[in-house]
Amino acid sequence: MTDPYQVLGVSKTASADDIQKAYRRLAKKHHPDLNPGDKTAEEKFKDVTAAYDLLGDAEKRGRYDRGEIDASGAEKPQPQRRYYRDFAESGQGSGQGFESGFRDFTDEDVLAEIFGRRGANMKMRGGDVRYHLAVDFLSAVNGARPQLALPDGSGITVTIPPGTRDGQTLRLKGKGRPGYNGGEPGDALIEIEVRPHPLFKREDDNIRIELPVSLAEAVLGAKVKTPTPSGDVMLNIPKGANTGTVLRLKGKGVAKADGSHGDQYVTLKVLLPDKPDPELEEFIARWSKAKAYDPRRAMEV
């Protein structure tokens, strides 16, 4: 396998944040869902995921940089025997318990060296695996069950809970690397990227949307169809509404942990017809003479 730093296009001094950003950019670019039928993109996605699986884990990255494992995560032959003190000083097994602290060491001779011959019979938990999954805005708000393509070509169904946020990490228990000697498997950690929506904007648990209305609807009031994440509803436009008027649709926002919902805030935008209307121009000319007012009076200094 190619050097993971080269795969992600980062230097060996790159920060964890830079590595994550590089991974998200490349994973989105080469994701199979965005490149259907493109085998080259699929292979690049597998390489990018495998590289981030190694460099995105501080422990694995450190071992790779020290030459203890290769780019695939496999152990390299060591020139000398290693003792428990060495593992403790490198941070492996420190305060994590035997099942998680030594999950990378699956060679019976190494286990025997650390714990004696009985160590070869220990059960150890498998390692966690990280993935990136881009979902639509409405899928994140309403919940969904998309398929996640794995590097080996298989797939798993991911349950996206209603109200999932951009950057949130979901844990799929038991979907990581297999355990050793009967130990439980690790988990799949899936970082969610929420794609933007052309109409809706999210603010905490609330939704905001800009709604165009006609001059007649603004002046006379009306009931107009308004999109929400859960479907269209009829919104009452009050008489004399103006551009910038904000109306609230209670409970039409994002689902909260307690089962309630946020609200949707609708900002009105009064729009005139695309083409000039002589009749409207004539009416406004007559009306403005009798009802003259200065909309900019508050701006006077």
N, C-alpha and C positions, 0 to 999 in steps of 0.2 A: 504493500500500500504506500502511496505517496505521503511525504511528510505532511502531517495534519496542519501545520502552520501554513504551508504552501497552498493546501486545499482551500483554507479559509481566507488566504491572502493577507495574513497578519504576521507581524514580526514576533520573535520569541520573547520580546519584552512587552508585548501587548497586555493590557489590563483585562481582567475578566469581563468588564463591561464592553470593551472593544471586541473581544471574541464573540460575545453574545450578539452584538450588533451585526458583525460580519456574518454570523450564522443565520440570523433572521433574514438578512438581505438575500443571501444565496439560496436559502431554503425556499423563500417565496418565489425567487426567480426560476428555480428548477423543479418546483413541486409538480408531481405527476398530474394532479388535478388541474393545474394551469397549463400543462403541456401534454394533453392526451395523445397517446400513440408515439410520443417522442422518446425513443429508447435512450438516446444520448442524454437528454435531460433527466431521465429516470436514474441512469447510472451516476450522474453528477450529484443528484439529490442523495443517493445512497452514500457517496463519498463524503459529502458535506455533513450528513447526519453522523456518520461514523467518526469524522474528525472532531465534531463538537462533543460527541459522547466521551471522547478522550480529553480534549482540552477544556471542556466545560466543567469537568470534575477536578477540583484543585488537587486532590490526592493523586489521581491518575496522571494529571499534567506534570506534577512534581516527579513522579516515578519515570515518566517518559523523558523529561529533561535530564534526569540523572542516568539515563540509559538502562534502567531496570526492566522496562517493557518496550516493545517495538510499536510501530504505528498502528498495528491491529489490536494492541492491548495485550499481546502474548508476552509471557515471561522470557527474558533473555538469560542465557547462562551467565552466572556470576563468577568472578574470578576467585572469590573466597567465601567461606562459610559465613552466614549471618546469624547473629544471636538475638535473643529477645531484646537486649538493650538497644540494638540497632533499630528494630522496628519501633520501639517506644520513642526514640529520639526523632524519628522521621514523622511522628504523629500518627502512625498506624496503630490502632488498638488503644489509643489514648482516650479514656472516658467513654468509649462507645460500646463496650461489652464484646464478648468473643464473637457473637454471631455477625455483627456488622463491622467490627474493627478489623477482622482478618478475612473478609469475604473475598479478597483478591488472591489469597494464598490457598490454592487447591491442590498443591503437590504434597503427597503423603510424606516425603522425606523432609520437606520444610516444616510440616506440622509436627512431625516426630521430633525435629530439632528443637522446636519451641516448647512443646508440651510433653515430650516423651512419647513412647510408642502408642499410648492411649489417644494421643491427639489425632492420629490418623483416622479414628472412628468418630470424630466430632461432627456434628451437623452444623452447617454454616448457611446463613442466609445469602441468597444471590444478590448481585449488585443491582442498583436502580439504573434505568435507562431514560434519557431525556429525549423528547421529541418537540417539534414545533407544528402547530396546526392553525391555519388561517380559516376563520369562519365569517359568514355574512353577519351584518349588524343585527338583523331580525332574528337570526338563529341564536345569537348571544342573548338578546333580550327575552325571547320567548322560549328558548330551550330547543335542543335538536339532538339527533343521534347520527352524526356523520361518520364516515369511514376514514380511518387513518392508515395511509400506506406505509408499511414498514420497509426497512432497507433490504430485507430478504425477499421482498415481493409479495408477502402476505399482507393482511390488513386486520385491524381490530375496530370494533364499534366503540365510539367515545360518546358518553352521555354528557351533553352540555347542559348544565342546570340553568333554568331561567334566571336572568340577571347577571350572567357571567361577564366579567370585565376584561378589557384589553390588558394583556400582560399577566393575567391570572394563571396559576399553575394548577392543573387538575391531576390527581393521583389515581391511577388504576392499580389497585392492589393485586399483586401476584402476576403482573404482566411484564415484569422485568427479566433479568437474567436468571437462569435456573439455579437453585441452591446446590450445595455440595453435600453428598453423602446423606441425602434425604432431607436436607434443610429446606426451609420454605423459600420460594422464589422472591426476587426483588420486585419493586414496583415500577410502573411506567409513569414518568413525570412529564406531563404534556403542557407546554406553555401555549396559551391561547393568544392569537392575534386577531382582533376584531376589525374587519374591513369597514371603512366609512360608508355612510348611506347618503344618497343624493338629497334626501329631504330632512331626515331626522338628525338631531345632535343630542348627545347624552350629557347631562350634568348631574353627577351623583346618581340618584335614583329617579331623576326627572328627565323628561324629553322636551326638546324645544323644536319648533317648526315655524317657518315663515309661510303665511297663507295669503295669496293674492286675492283681492276682492275688487269688484267693479265699483265705479263711482255711485251707481244707483244703489247697490247693496250697502255701501258705506253710509250714504245719506238717508235712505229710507229704512234700513235694517233688513235682515233676511235670515233665512236658515240655509246654510250651505254645507255641502258634503266635505268633510275634513279627514285626511288620512291619520291613523294612529297605528302603532306597532301591532295592535290586535285586530285591525280592520277599520273601515270607514265609519264615521259617526256624523250625525247632523249637529252643527254648531250654530247657536243663535248669535247673529251679528247685531249689536244694538244700533239704534238710530244714531246718526252723527258720529259713527266710528271713524277713526283717523289712522293714517299710516303710523305705526309704532304702538297702537293700542294692543295690549296683551290680555288675552282671555285664557282662563284655566279650564282644562278638562280633568276633573278630579278622578284619580285612580287609573288614569290611562298611561301612566309611566311604567317604570321598571319594577319587576317583582323584588320584594325585600325578603330578608331571611325570616322575618316573622309571619310571612304570608300576605302582608299588605302590599300595596303598590304606591309608587310615586305618582306624580301628576304630569300632565302634558300641558305646556304653555305655548299658546298660539299667538304669534306676532302678526298683526294684520299689515298688509301692504296694498294701498289703493293704487290700482292701475287704470290708466285711460286706454281707450281703444288703440290698436296698432296704427290704424289709418285715421287721418283727420275726419271729423264728422261735422259738416257745415251746420247742421241743426243744433248740435251741442254747442258749437262755437257761438252761434247766434243767441242761444239761451243764456250762456255764461256772460256774454257781453251786456245783455239787458240786466241780468241779475246783479252783476258787479257794480253797475252804476247806482242801483238802489240800495245795495247791501255792502257797500265798500268796507273793507277792513284790512288791517295790516298784519299778516301772519308773522312778521319779523320784528314786531314792536318790542318783544322781550330781549332782542339782541342789541338794542340801542345802548350806547355807552356815553 
